Amino acid sequence: MRTRSGFLLSLGAAAGFWATAALAADEPVVDLRGEAAPAAPGAPYAARNLPDRIVLSPGADPAREMQVSWRTDRAAAASRAELVELVPAPGFEQRAVPVTGTSIAAISENGEARYHKARFTGLKPDTAYAYRVLGSAGFSEWHQFRTPKPGPAPFTLIYMGDTQNRILDLGSLVWRRALLQTANPALMLHAGDLVASRDDMIHDDEWGEWAASGGWALASVPQVPAAGNHEHIERTHADGSEHYQLGAHFPLMFALPGNGAPGAEATTYFIDYQGLRIAVLDGTSALELGTLESQTAWLDKVLAQAPGPWKIVLFHQPIFTCARPRDTEILKKAWKPVLERRGVDLVLQGHDHCYGRWTAEQGSTFAHEVRAGGAAQGPVYLVSVAGAKMYALNDRSAWQPDRVAEDTSLFQTLEFTQGRLVMKAFLNTGVLYDGFALVKDANGTNRFAELPDEVPTMRRCNVAAALRTGPEAMAGAQGPDGLPCSASFKD
């Protein structure tokens, strides 16, 4: 029986952003303990003897490479998966081959655990595979995935904004509606702030809720996460000054391609999927950790070398904001010219806890007028939110975006067919809220088209614009569903 070797991700040495505790003299241990907060009663998110938190991620070329991460109790010393080309006969597992991975020990308020990663290489395009991963008491169930075709072909993916708070309680409603409603999603994209990483829950419980929200789908639908500011932890220096560092859970939870920008390799990367290149950036690292120049140069290179017709860029802090008084000017100055020059189709973002869609910085009226005059469409900018935390719309929301929503949880699908990309934004009830198509000609130029479907009136809280002077203006405001508006103002 042949063995495929896994990959070694030297977590402590390469990343250097977490503390370690010595549970064994011969092994480094990642310390996942966070801010003081009560653990969930009964420790439902403690590691056990069968694998959990199984997350499938695409390689840079997912037609030939996939990666998987999982967690076990500390007793599972071996990092092993089994992989097989899937056939309908139940005896398919007789052909499975072992895949050796790597692991690192960890400790959290939920106790000891071990995090594992394995890499599936040499895969065949457009082929169904099954895999399972090992815990101390045995293997997980079999999970399946299909590798993409080697070139452009139709597919659909899911894009989610921030989940962050009340992840399993409310955020799972959006996740599961998206998975139920989207036929065979190829990928699932997350625009950052997957968790809160603050003091209302212990961090390990938050990641336990995140994994429980997606359940088995995380192991079968490749996950493409961007890191948000809440994936980074605020720490205090001895002199009292504060700084950001990437939280220790993020690089353990995901086995990412590792082909990103120098200085931000743990959170930036790109993948190619059936004619689409997705570049993932880290806005927090760019703003707080000195990697803006590196990420900008990397983005320009990655987009210039895109082999297919479609380009998407995914990151957290938005270029244009639907909630905050000011745009993210540093990122806007550095990244917007690259996005436009390199012909990016969509820019997918989060952070604002509202919904917005922009086709021109000068506003929706200008966008309609120039398109009516025959102008091509540049990058379309999207901001969305999946979770329970909401921000009020800013004053520019009345004229700059084409469409907005307040106090509203959504998910989005992107449908790629030959020369056509269709974006649909759905409410957590599954109702279509917004949508458009980009039609690409032979020269790579996009034409914008609104979808003919009827959509609801724009969802806003019932607060007069003149009263939007601070959080107190929302007191007693009615939300779009007749409930008290939950959106708060963002300075």
N, C-alpha and C positions, 0 to 999 in steps of 0.2 A: 504494500500500500504506500503510495507516494505521499509526501508531506509538502504542503505549501508553507513557506515561511511567512510569518507575520512581520510587522514593522515595529521598530523600537521608537517610541516617542519619549524622549528623555525629558520628562515633565519638569522635575525640579531644577535640573541644570539649564534647560533651554529657556524656560519661562522666568524662573527666579522671582515669582511674585507671591509665594505663599510661605507661611511658616510651617515648620515640621515639628512633630513630636516623636519621641523615641518609644515606640511600642516594642520594638525588637532591636537589639544592638546592631544587627547586620542589615537593617532595612530602613530607608527613609519613609516617613509617614506624612501624608498631606493633612494638614490641620484645617478642617472644614468648619470649625466652630465660629459662629458669627456673633451678632449683637445679642445682648441679653433678651430672651423672650421665652415664654413657656413652650415646651415641646407638646406635640399633639398627644392627648391622653392615650395610653396604651401603646405608644410607639408604633403606629401603623406603618411608618416609613423607615423603620430600621431594616438593615440588610438581613436577609435570611439565607437558607441553604440552597435555594433555587434562584436562578438569575432574575433580576428585575432591571428596570430602566434600560431596556434594550432599545437602542436608537441606531437606525440605519442612516448612513450619510453617503452622498455620492463622492467618488473620486473626481479628479480634474477631468478625466475622460470616463464618465460612468458607463459607457458602452463596454468598457474593458476593466473597470475597477470600481469596487464598492468597499465601504468600510463600516464596521459595526463597533459600538461600545456597549458595555453592560456592567452591572454591579452585582456583587455577591457578598456573602459574609467573608470574614477574614480567613476562614478555613480553606477556601477554594484557592489553593496555591497555584494550580495549573490554569493558564489562560489558553483555552482551547475552544475552537469552533469546529463545526463540520459543515461542509459545503457539497452540494450535488446539483447537477442539472436535473431539473424537475420534469418528471414524466407522470402521466395519469396513474400508472400502476402503483399500488401502495408499497410495493417492494423497492421503490426508488432509493430508499436509504441504504440499500446494500452497496450502492456505487459511491457513497459519500466518502470524501477524503478529509483528513484532519487538517486544520489550519491553526498554526501556532501563533499566539498573540503575545502581548505583554500586559503587565499589570502594575499597579501601585497601590499600596495600602493607604488607608485614610481613617480619620477619626472625626466624628461629629457629636453633637449632643445626642444623636440616636445610636451612638456606639461605634464599634469598629466595622470597617467594610473594606472591600477591595474593588477597585475599578479596573476594567479590562478593555483592551482594544485589539481588534484583528482586522487585517486587510485582505480582501479578496481580489487577487490579480489574475491576469490572463483570461479574463472572461470573454465570452463570445457575444457580439452585439445581437440585440433582438432575441434574447434567449431567456427562458424562465429558469430561475434557480431557487433552491430551498437551502436554508441554513438553520442551525441551532447552536446554542452556546452553553457552556458547561458551568455548573455551580458545584458546591461541595457535595450536594446530595444527588447530583445527576444533571441531565441536560434539560434545557427549556423545551417547549414545543417547537415544531418546525415553523419557520417563517419563510415567506416567499417574496421574491421581487423579480422584475423583468428588466434586463438591460435595455437601454434605448437603441434605436437604429443608429448606424454610423453617420448619417447625414440628415438633412432637413426632412421632417415628417410631422404629421399632425400629433398634437398632444395637448393636455390641459394641466395646469398647475394651480395650487391654492396659495394665496398671499394673505398673511395675517398681520395686523398691527399689534400694539402692545396688549399682552394679557395681564401681567404684572400683579394685580390684586384680586383677591377672591378667585383664585385660579381654577380650582376644582369646583367650587360652589357655583359660580356664574360663567367664568370663562369657558368651561367645558361645553356649555350650551352652544357657543359659536363654533368651537372646534368640531363638535360632533355633527352639527347641522352641515358644516362645510364638507365633512367626509361623507355623510349620507347623501348629500345632494350632488356631489361632483363624481361623475362616473370615472372610475379608474384614474385618480390623480397621479401624475407622473412625479411630482415634487411638491413639497410643502415649504413655503418661504415664511420666515418670521423676521419682522423689521425691528427686533430688539426689545428690551424690557420684557423678556419672557417671564421674569420673576421680579420681585421688589427688592430683595436683598437688604431689607431694613429691619427694624426692631419689632414689627407686629407679629412675625412668626420667625422661628429659627430657620436659617437658610436651607438646611437639609430638608425640612418639611415642605418648604416652597418648591424645591425641585422634585420632591416626591409627588406633590400635587400636579406639577407640570407633566410629569411622566404619566400619572394616572389619568389626566385629561385626554391624552392621546391614546393611551393603552397600546394594544397590539398594533395599531396603525403606525406608530412610531418605528416599529421594527420592519414594516413592509413598504411604507411610503418614504423615500429618502428625504431627510430633513435638511434644510438650508437656513441656518440661523445667522442673523447679524447680532453683534453684541451692542446693547444699549448702555446708557449711563447707569442703569440699575444692575447690570451684570458686573459693573465696576464697583468697588467698595471704597468708601471714603475713609481714609485713615488720618491720624493726627501725628505729626512729628513731635519730637521732644520739645521744640520751641513753641508749640501750639498751632503751627500752621498745618493746613490740611492738604492732602494729596489723594489722587485716585490710584488704585491698582486693580487689575483684573481679578475678580473673585475666583476662588480656587475651583468652584464647581464647574464653571463653563468649560475649561479645557478637559475636564474629566468626563463630562456628559457627552461630548461630541468628538468624533474622529474625523477631523476636517482635512482637506487636501494638503495644507501646509505649503502652498505656492504663493503666499501673499507678499505684502510690502515689507521690506526690511524694517525691523523694529516693531512690527505689528503682525508677525507671522501666526500668532495664536488666534487671531480674530479676522484676518483678511484673507481672501482666497478667490479663485474663480473656477467655474465649471462650464463645460460645453454640453448641451443637451439638444440633439436633433435640430440643429440650426440656430440655437439660442446660446449666446454667451451671457452668463450671469457673473458680475463682479460684485463682491461683497466688501464693503468698507467699514471702518470703525471710527465713527465721528468722535467718540469720547477720547480715544487714543490720539486722534488728530488734534483735538482742542486742548487736552490736558497733559498728554504724555510726550509731546514733541515729535509726532510722526506725520504731521500734515504734509510737509514737503515730500517725504518718502512715499506716502500714500498717493499723492497727486501724480508724481512721476510714474509710479507703478500703474495707476489707473489709466493714464494716457497710453502707456505701452500695451497693457492688456486689451484695451478697446481697439487700438490700432491693429492688433494681430488677430482680432476675432475672425474665425473662419467662416461663420455663417451669416445669414442676413439679419438676424435679430440680436439686439443688445439691451440688457436690463442691468441697472445698478441698484443695489440694495444696501441701505444703511439706515441709521436710527434718527439722528437729528435732522429735521427737514430743511431743505433750501428755502422753501416758502412755508410760512406757518399759518394755520387757521385759528390758532388760539393765542399765541404770544404777540406782544406789541411789535416786536422786531424779528426779522428773519435771522437765521444763523449766518451772519455776515461773513465770518471767517471762512466757513465752508463754501458759502455762495461765491465768494471772490475766487477761491482756489478751484472749486470743482465744476461750477456751472459752465465756464468756458470749455472745459474738457468734454463735458457731457454734450454740449452743442456741437463742438468741432468734430467729435468722433461719431456723431449720428446716433446717439442713444435713443431708444424708443420710449422706454418707461423708466422712471425713477421712483422706487418704492421705498416709503419711509414710515416712521411712526412718531413717537415722542409727544405729540400734541393732544392725544386723547379726544380727537374729533375727526370728522371726515372732511377731506378737501380734495378737489381735482382742479389742476391748473394747466391750461394750454398756452398761456401767455402771461408774462409778468405784468404787462400793461393792463390786464383785466379781461373779463369775459366779453365785454362789448367789442373791444379791440380784436380779440381772437376771432370772433364771428365775422367781423368786417374783413379782416385780412384773408381769412379762408374763403369768404365769398368772392374775393378778388383773385382767387387762384393760388394763394400762397401755400407752400408746403407746410406740414406740421413738424415742429421740432420736438424735443423731449416733452412728454406729458408727465407731470409731477403728481404723485398721489400720496396722501397721508390717510391712515386709517387707524382704528382702535377696535380690538376684540374684547377687551376686558370690561370691568365694572367701573373703573375710575374715569371720570369725564371732566373735560375743561370746557369753559364757555368759549364761544366763537368771538374772534376779535372784530374790530370795526371794519377791517379790510375784507372780511368775509362777505360783505354785502355787494362787492363789486369785482374783486380780483379773481377768486376761484370761479370756475364754471358751475360747480355744484358743491354744497356743503351739507353737513349734518351735525347736530348737537345732541348730547344726551342719548347717544345711539351706538349700539354694538353691531359690528359688521364683519363680514369676510368677503374676499374677492377671489374670482377665478380669472385666469388668463388662458384663452383658447387660441392655439396656434394652428393655422392651416396654411396652405401654400399662398404666400403673399398677403396674408391677412392675420391680424391679431385682434381678438375681441376681449375687452375687459368688461366684467360684470361685477358690480358690488351688490351684495345681498345683505338684508337685515338678518338678525339672528333667527328670525322666524322663517327664513328662506325666501322672502319676498324681494324681487328685484328692485333696487333703489337707484342705481346709476349704471350707465354702460356706454361704451363707444367702441368703434373699430378703427384701427389703423390699417390702411391698404397700401402696400409697398409696391412701387413700380420697378421696372427692370434696372433703373439707375439707383435704386435704394432709397428713393424719396417717398415719404409717407404722406398720404392724404387722410384727413380726419373725417369720420362720419359718426353722427349720433345714431344710436340704435332706435329703431322705430317703435320699440315696446313702450307701453305706458308705464310711467313710474310715479310714485307718490309725490305729493308736494314736499318741498324741502322741509326737513325736520329741524325746528328751532324752538328753544324755550321762549316763553311769552314774556320777554323783558324788553321794554323800549330801549332803543339804542342810546337815547339821551341819558338813561339811568345807569349805563354800564361804566360805572366809575370805580367799582371795587367789589369785593366779595359780598358786601351787604346788599348790593343791587339784586342779587339772586334770591334773597330771603322772600319766601312766599311766591316765587315765580313758578309758573306751571310749565311742565315739560310737554313735549309733543304728543304724549299719550295720555294727557290729563292727570298725570302724577306730579308730585313736586319735582322740579328740575334738580338733578343731582350734579350738574356741571358747576365747577368753581372757576373763578377768574385766575388767570396766570399772569403774573407780572412779567 
